[in-house]
Amino acid sequence: MSEAVANRIPASLRAGTFSHGVHPEENKHYTAGKPIQRLAFPPELNLLLSQHAGKPSVPIVHPGQEVVRGEPIARADGFMSVPLHAPATGTIKRIDLVPTAKGPLKPAIILKVHPGESQEILYGAHRDIDAMSPKEIIQGVQDAGLVGLGGAAFPTHVKLSPPPGHKVDTILINGCECEPYLTTDHRLMLEQPEDLVMGTRILMRAMGAERAIIGTEDNKIDAAEAVRRALPADGSITVKVVPTKYPQGAEKMLAKALVNREIPSGGYPSAVGLGVYNVATTAQIGALLPWQRGVIDRVVTVTGPGIDKPGNYLVPIGTPLRFILERLGYHGSARYLITGGPMMGDTVSSLDVPITKGCGGFLVMRPEDIEEQRLPKTYPCIHCGKCVEACPLHLNPCQLGKLAVKRRYLDMDEFFLFDCFECGCCSYVCPAGIPLVQYFRVSKAMNRELKAAGK
């Protein structure tokens, strides 16, 4: 961190960082200073049954059925699954296929929203969290339909159930939000610090952890201060500020920066005594579990030079992207829309894709923004080593890229292909314009197919 920034941060709040990484232009100025606003409810919600890692939810409603806001409408299909709740009071219209961000049509519950309703949450009841056992908390987390809201959408109750023999002593809460443009987590820390602290306490209780550290980058000092003021006096939860660098929010990087522990290759954070959770997920735990409610809304950053009213908006799960964009001043095509941030996000397949639990933001670009940054072509690798210097996991993207081009997918295991979490640092720094991270995504899929076929 710069000397000017360091002088503003008390020594007790400072933490280290990881080696390598990159410093892309942040571009958070569009929305960082804009408070969370409630967006209007759309006429219909498209509630995907598969918006989390694992098995899709199973509908428990039928066409024509009336539901109230917060009511369960789909159950979990086993341990690696979560239920789905009605984000609005309305009528189940049908169960049908709808477009998804990556292209394929998938089953969804179509909910027609009742116009004129107050949309008050009518489902749930208060309970004493302190009287609940760890097992009851974990079950409550699953019942709430909680998944990783930072983008991975991995069921949270599964992360709360580490393998036998793994003892978690420290909870790390990821508030770094290192992706350029996105400010969802920043605003949540500023506006909902009590929910965040409550959620952290619940996570500690569920995992039997003695302490928790909430980490954020030094471009969010106001958020760190807001959270610090809400902390309990017993010192069990602390806030640490790390230098701004991408991809600081990755769990391996966060573990290294905050507690100097290295998560092993192919291993879980619990292997080194850690549990790592996103700020948005943790705040939802704190807000929902005491009231036995489920995930029905989420905060989404809609930003970029191609939108008239960039900001952080609270929207119901299932809201079509087209509905949001029409109200915020966008006139374009799906070609210039990125779900997530520019480093790890993907372009969307259609303007009709719905907001899912794992969707933290949309980046709206213009044709001129894309064209100005596009290289005329991809050039041969010159072995400059910039990708190796940038990789936060100290992999060799250059060698992995060569094997990918030659379609030697199984040989890529020797170079730890599956340790790559596709942060995009290698592609970002490559002077030859080689789309390395895209190569690795294809290679992982082909590697799995070859292994499944017994090759």
Secondary structure, 3 states (H helix, E strand, C coil): CCHHHHHHCCHHHECCCCCCCECCCCCHHHCCCCCCEECCCCCEEEEECCCCCCCCCEECCCCCCEECCCCEEEECCCCCCCCEECCCCEEEEEEEEECCCCCCCEEEEEEEECCCCCCCCCCCCCCCHHHCCHHHHHHHHHHCCCECCCCCCCEHHHHCCCCCCCCCCEEEEECCCCCCCCCHHHHHHHHCHHHHHHHHHHHHHHHCCCEEEEEEECCCHHHHHHHHHCCCCCCCEEEEEECCCECCCCHHHHHHHHHCCCCCCCCCHHHHCEEEEEHHHHHHHHHHHHHCCCCCEEEEEEECCCCCCCEEEEEECCCEHHHHHHHHCCCCCHHHEEECCCCCCEECCCCCCECCCCCCEEEECCHHHHHHHCCCCCCCCCCCCHHHHHCCCCCCHHHHHHHHHCCCCHHHHHHCHHHCCCCCHHHHHCCCCCCHHHHHHHHHHHHHHHHHCCC
